[in-house]
C-alpha cells in the first residue's frame, strides 16, 4: 500500500482518536476517582461526626448498620475481605474519640470505614463508587463503538478506490474491457459509475472509428487493385510504369494508415529484433518511392550505418521515411541529408527558421500555413510516437541554415 494513501491517513486519525479517547477517559476516571474519594471522605466524616454528636447527647441509633446505610456504607461480612483490607489497605485518615477509633481505608479502589471501639469492631464499605464506575464505563464503551463504526464505515467507503485505481491503470494501458460499476451511493460510488460509463462510451467510439477506418481502407484497396490490373494492360511503358508506381504508393499509404491507427490508439505491439541500421535506412528510402534519378539527386547519404540496432523494422523504417519526406517537402532545394555519427542518425535539410516552437510541429494536424508548406503535418507526430515506443528521443536543432533531426540509437536500441 502507498505510504501516502488516504486509507493510511484515516487509520492514523482513527488510532490517534482512539488514543485521545482512552486518555480522556483515563484522566476523567482519575479525576472522578479523586473527587469520589473526597466525597467518600466527607460522607464518612459526616457519619462519624453525627454519630459522636448523638452519643454526646446520650442518643444512640437503634440499628447501627441501618444508620451507616443512610450514608452509603454497608457492613463487610466476608472475613477474608476484612482481613485483606486491614492488612493491605491504605489509611486515608483516622479519628479518635472516647467511644471508638474511626479509620478511612482505601483498598483495590474501594473505600472502607473501620470502626474499632476497643471491644468490638466493624468494617463498612462505601457503595457510592459503583454507580459512577458503571456509568463511566458504559459511556466509554458507547463512544468506542461509535468511533469503530465510523472507522469501518469510512474504510468500506474508500476501499473501492483501490479497485478503481487498478481499473484505471488497466484502462490507461489500453484494456477497454474493464468493469468498475459500483453499488455504493456515496461520492466514490458516483465517480466509479461515471468512469464506467465513460469507459463504455470510449470503447464504443473506438470500435466505431476502427470499423469506419477498416471499411474505408477495404473499399479503397478494391479500386486500387483494379487500377493496377488495368495499368498492367497499357502498352505505353512510360504511362504503365507511372500508373503502377502511383497505385503502389496508394497501397503503401493505406498500409501506413493502418499502422498509424494502431500506433495512435496504443494497440500496436512492437516486434523488436536485431537489424543492421543500414537495412532500415535503405527500406526507409525505398518507402519514399522515388525514381532512380530523384533518389540519386535528392537523397544524400553519408557515414557508416553498418551497426546493429534492436528495433521494429517496419515501424522504424516508417519513422525515418517520414523524417526524410518531411525534410524534402520543406527544403529550399528539395534535398535531404542522411548522416551517421557515433550511432546517431541525423536527417537534415536546408530551410528557413521555424515560425513556431518545434513542439508545435510534433502535434497532430499542424496546418500548412503554420508549417511553412503544404500538408497537415502528421509526419512528425507519427515519428515522435514511434521513436518514443522504442525508448528513444528525436532531438531537433537549427544550425547554419539547416534543420536537423537526430536519433541516438546508443541510448536505447543499439547493441
C-alpha positions in Angstrom: 0.0 0.0 0.0 1.2 3.5 -0.8 2.6 5.3 2.3 0.7 8.5 1.5 -2.6 6.7 0.8 -5.9 8.0 2.2 -6.5 4.7 4.0 -3.3 5.2 5.9 -4.2 8.7 6.8 -7.6 7.7 8.0 -6.1 4.8 10.0 -3.7 7.2 11.6 -6.5 9.6 12.5 -8.6 6.7 13.9 -5.7 5.4 16.2 -5.0 9.0 17.3 -8.7 9.5 18.1 -8.7 6.2 19.9 -5.6 7.2 21.9 -7.1 10.6 22.8 -10.4 8.9 23.8 -8.6 6.5 26.1 -6.5 9.3 27.5 -9.6 11.4 28.1 -11.5 8.7 29.9 -8.4 7.7 31.9 -8.0 11.3 33.1 -11.7 11.6 33.7 -11.6 8.4 35.7 -8.7 9.6 37.7 -10.3 12.9 38.3 -13.6 11.4 39.2 -11.9 8.9 41.4 -10.2 11.6 43.3 -13.4 13.5 43.6 -15.2 10.3 44.6 -12.6 9.7 47.2 -13.0 13.1 48.6 -16.8 12.6 48.7 -16.3 9.3 50.5 -14.1 11.0 53.0 -16.7 13.7 53.6 -19.5 11.2 54.0 -17.5 9.1 56.3 -16.5 12.1 58.3 -20.1 13.3 58.4 -21.3 9.8 59.5 -18.7 9.7 62.3 -19.3 13.3 63.4 -23.0 12.9 63.5 -22.6 9.6 65.4 -20.4 11.3 68.0 -22.9 14.1 68.4 -25.6 11.6 69.1 -23.5 9.9 71.7 -22.7 13.2 73.4 -26.4 13.9 73.5 -26.9 10.4 75.0 -28.8 9.3 71.9 -27.9 6.0 70.3 -29.1 4.8 66.9 -31.5 1.8 67.2 -29.7 -0.1 64.4 -26.1 0.9 63.8 -26.0 -0.8 60.4 -29.1 0.9 59.2 -27.6 4.2 60.4 -24.5 3.8 58.3 -26.6 2.6 55.3 -28.1 6.1 55.2 -24.5 7.3 54.5 -23.9 4.8 51.7 -21.9 2.4 54.0 -22.5 -1.3 54.1 -21.0 -3.8 56.6 -18.4 -6.2 55.2 -19.4 -9.7 56.1 -16.5 -11.6 54.4 -13.8 -12.3 56.9 -11.2 -12.8 54.1 -12.0 -9.4 52.7 -12.0 -7.8 56.1 -8.5 -9.2 56.9 -7.2 -8.2 53.5 -8.4 -4.6 53.9 -7.0 -4.3 57.4 -3.6 -5.8 56.3 -3.1 -4.2 52.9 -5.3 -1.2 52.8 -4.1 2.4 52.9 -5.4 4.6 55.7 -6.5 7.9 54.4 -7.4 9.5 57.7 -8.1 8.4 61.4 -10.2 10.0 64.1 -10.1 9.1 67.8 -13.0 9.6 70.1 -13.9 8.5 73.6 -16.1 5.8 72.3 -14.2 4.5 69.3 -11.4 4.9 66.7 -12.5 5.6 63.1 -10.2 4.8 60.2 -10.9 5.6 56.5 -9.2 3.0 54.3 -8.7 2.6 50.5 -8.2 -1.0 49.1 -8.4 -2.1 45.5 -10.1 1.2 44.6 -12.7 0.5 47.2 -13.4 2.8 50.2 -13.9 1.4 53.7 -14.6 2.8 57.1 -13.2 0.8 60.0 -14.8 1.4 63.5 -13.0 -0.1 66.5 -14.4 0.6 70.0 -11.7 -1.5 71.6 -14.2 -4.2 72.5 -15.7 -4.9 69.1 -15.1 -3.6 65.6 -16.9 -3.4 62.3 -15.7 -2.8 58.7 -18.0 -0.8 56.4 -17.7 -0.5 52.6 -18.8 2.7 50.7 -21.3 1.9 47.9 -21.4 5.2 46.0 -18.4 4.5 43.7 -20.2 1.6 42.0 -22.8 3.7 40.2 -20.2 6.1 38.9 -17.8 3.5 37.6 -20.5 1.6 35.8 -21.9 4.7 34.1 -18.4 5.9 33.1 -17.5 2.6 31.5 -20.9 2.5 29.7 -20.2 5.9 28.2 -16.6 4.8 27.2 -17.9 1.6 25.5 -20.6 3.6 23.6 -18.0 6.2 22.5 -15.6 3.4 21.4 -18.3 1.6 19.4 -19.3 4.9 17.7 -15.6 5.5 16.8 -15.2 2.0 15.5 -18.4 2.2 13.4 -17.3 5.4 11.8 -13.8 4.0 11.0 -15.2 0.8 9.5 -17.9 2.8 7.6 -15.3 5.2 6.1 -12.9 2.3 5.4 -15.6 0.4 3.4 -16.5 3.6 1.5 -12.9 4.3 0.5 -11.8 0.7 -0.1 -13.3 0.7 -3.7 -10.7 3.3 -4.6 -8.1 0.6 -4.7 -10.1 -1.4 -7.2 -10.9 1.8 -9.2 -7.2 2.7 -9.3 -6.4 -0.7 -10.6 -9.0 -0.5 -13.3 -7.8 3.0 -14.3 -4.3 1.6 -14.7 -5.6 -1.2 -16.9 -7.6 1.4 -18.9 -4.5 3.6 -19.4 -2.6 0.6 -20.7 -5.2 0.0 -23.4 -7.6 -2.5 -21.8 -11.1 -1.3 -22.6 -12.8 -4.4 -21.3 -12.8 -3.2 -17.7 -15.7 -3.2 -15.3 -15.8 -0.7 -12.3 -19.5 -0.3 -11.7 -20.3 0.3 -8.0 -23.4 -0.3 -6.0 -22.4 2.4 -3.4 -24.4 5.6 -3.2 -21.7 7.8 -1.9 -19.4 10.2 -3.9 -16.8 7.4 -4.6 -19.6 5.2 -6.0 -20.7 8.1 -8.2 -17.1 8.6 -9.5 -16.8 4.8 -10.2 -20.1 4.7 -12.1 -19.3 7.8 -14.1 -15.9 6.4 -15.0 -17.5 3.1 -16.0 -20.0 4.9 -18.3 -17.1 7.0 -19.8 -15.1 3.8 -20.5 -18.0 2.1 -22.2 -18.6 5.3 -24.3 -14.9 5.5 -25.3 -15.0 1.8 -26.1 -17.9 2.2 -28.4 -16.3 5.3 -30.1 -13.0 3.4 -30.7 -14.9 0.4 -32.1 -16.9 2.8 -34.4 -13.7 4.5 -35.5 -11.9 1.3 -36.2 -14.9 -0.1 -38.1 -15.0 3.2 -40.1 -11.3 3.2 -41.0 -11.2 -0.5 -41.8 -14.2 -0.1 -44.1 -12.6 2.9 -45.9 -9.3 1.1 -46.3 -11.1 -2.0 -47.6 -13.1 0.0 -50.0 -10.0 1.8 -51.3 -8.0 -1.3 -51.8 -10.5 -2.7 -54.3 -10.3 0.2 -56.8 -6.5 0.4 -56.3 -6.2 -3.3 -57.1 -8.4 -2.9 -60.2 -6.5 0.2 -61.3 -3.2 -1.7 -61.0 -4.6 -4.6 -63.1 -5.7 -2.1 -65.8 -2.3 -0.3 -65.7 -0.6 -3.6 -66.4 -2.6 -3.8 -69.7 -1.3 -0.5 -71.0 1.1 -0.7 -74.0 2.8 2.7 -73.3 5.6 1.6 -70.9 6.2 5.1 -69.5 2.5 5.6 -68.6 2.3 2.0 -67.4 5.3 2.5 -65.1 3.9 5.7 -63.7 0.5 4.3 -63.0 1.9 1.2 -61.4 4.0 3.5 -59.2 1.0 5.6 -58.3 -1.2 2.6 -57.4 1.7 1.1 -55.5 2.2 4.3 -53.4 -1.6 4.4 -52.7 -1.4 0.8 -51.5 1.6 1.6 -49.3 -0.2 4.7 -47.9 -3.2 2.6 -46.9 -0.9 0.1 -45.1 0.8 3.1 -43.4 -2.6 4.4 -42.3 -3.4 1.1 -40.7 -0.1 1.1 -38.7 -0.7 4.8 -37.8 -4.2 4.0 -36.5 -2.8 1.2 -34.3 0.1 3.3 -33.0 -2.0 6.3 -32.1 -4.6 4.1 -30.4 -1.8 2.3 -28.4 -2.8 -1.1 -29.8 0.4 -1.9 -31.7 2.8 -4.4 -30.2 6.5 -3.8 -31.2 8.2 -6.7 -32.9 11.8 -6.0 -31.7 14.6 -7.8 -33.5 18.3 -7.0 -34.2 18.9 -5.4 -37.6 21.7 -3.5 -39.3 20.7 0.1 -39.4 21.9 0.3 -43.0 19.0 -2.1 -44.0 16.5 0.0 -42.0 17.7 3.2 -43.8 17.5 1.6 -47.2 14.0 0.4 -46.5 13.0 4.0 -45.4 14.4 5.4 -48.7 12.6 2.7 -50.7 9.3 3.8 -49.0 9.8 7.3 -50.4 9.1 5.6 -53.8 11.4 7.9 -55.8 12.6 7.1 -59.2 16.3 6.4 -59.6 17.2 9.9 -60.7 15.4 11.7 -57.9 16.8 9.2 -55.4 20.3 9.9 -56.5 19.9 13.7 -56.8 17.7 14.4 -53.7 18.8 11.8 -51.0 22.3 12.4 -49.8 23.5 9.5 -47.6 26.8 9.9 -45.7 28.6 8.0 -43.0 28.7 4.4 -41.7 25.3 2.9 -40.9 26.5 -0.7 -40.6 25.9 -1.1 -36.8 23.3 -3.2 -35.1 20.1 -1.9 -33.5 17.1 -3.7 -31.9 14.0 -2.2 -33.5 10.7 -2.9 -35.0 11.9 -2.9 -38.6 8.7 -1.7 -40.3 7.9 1.0 -37.8 11.5 2.4 -37.6 11.7 2.4 -41.4 8.4 4.3 -41.4 9.7 6.9 -38.9 12.9 7.5 -40.9 10.9 7.7 -44.1 8.6 10.3 -42.6 11.6 12.4 -41.4 13.1 12.2 -44.9 9.8 13.0 -46.6 9.3 16.0 -44.2 12.8 17.3 -44.9 12.3 17.0 -48.7 9.0 18.8 -48.6 10.2 21.8 -46.6 13.7 22.0 -48.0 14.7 25.0 -50.2 16.2 22.7 -52.8 14.2 19.5 -52.0 17.3 17.7 -50.9 17.6 15.6 -47.7 20.9 14.7 -46.0 21.1 11.4 -44.0 24.2 11.2 -41.9 25.6 8.8 -39.3 27.8 9.9 -36.4 28.6 7.7 -33.3 25.5 5.5 -33.7 23.4 8.7 -34.2 21.3 9.2 -37.3 21.0 12.8 -38.4 18.4 13.8 -41.0 18.8 17.4 -42.2 17.6 19.8 -44.8 18.3 23.4 -45.8 15.5 25.8 -44.9 14.2 28.9 -43.2 13.9 29.0 -39.4 10.7 27.7 -37.9 8.0 30.2 -37.1 6.9 28.3 -34.0 8.4 26.0 -31.3 9.4 22.6 -32.6 6.9 21.1 -30.0 4.1 22.6 -32.1 5.2 20.7 -35.1 5.2 17.4 -33.2 1.5 17.9 -32.6 -1.0 16.2 -35.0 -2.7 18.2 -37.8 -0.5 21.2 -37.9 -1.9 23.3 -40.7 0.1 24.1 -43.9 0.2 27.9 -43.2 1.8 27.3 -39.8 4.2 24.6 -41.1 5.6 26.8 -43.9 4.5 24.3 -46.5 1.7 22.0 -47.7 0.2 19.1 -45.9 -1.3 18.5 -42.4 1.9 17.8 -40.5 1.0 14.3 -39.3 4.5 13.0 -40.2 6.4 14.4 -37.2 3.6 13.3 -34.9 3.9 9.8 -36.1 7.7 9.9 -35.9 7.5 11.1 -32.2 5.2 8.2 -31.3 7.3 5.5 -33.0 10.6 6.7 -31.6 9.0 7.0 -28.1 7.8 3.5 -28.2 11.4 2.4 -28.8 12.5 4.3 -25.7 14.4 6.8 -27.9 14.1 10.6 -28.5 14.1 12.8 -31.5 16.3 15.8 -30.9 15.8 18.9 -33.1 18.3 21.7 -33.8 18.8 24.5 -36.4 22.4 25.3 -37.3 23.9 27.2 -40.2 20.6 27.4 -42.1 20.0 23.6 -41.7 17.2 21.8 -39.8 18.5 18.7 -38.1 16.6 15.8 -36.5 18.8 13.4 -34.6 18.1 9.9 -33.1 20.8 8.5 -30.8 20.4 4.7 -31.1 23.1 4.1 -28.4 20.7 5.2 -25.7 18.0 2.6 -26.3 18.3 0.2 -29.2 21.9 -0.1 -30.1 23.6 -3.4 -29.1 
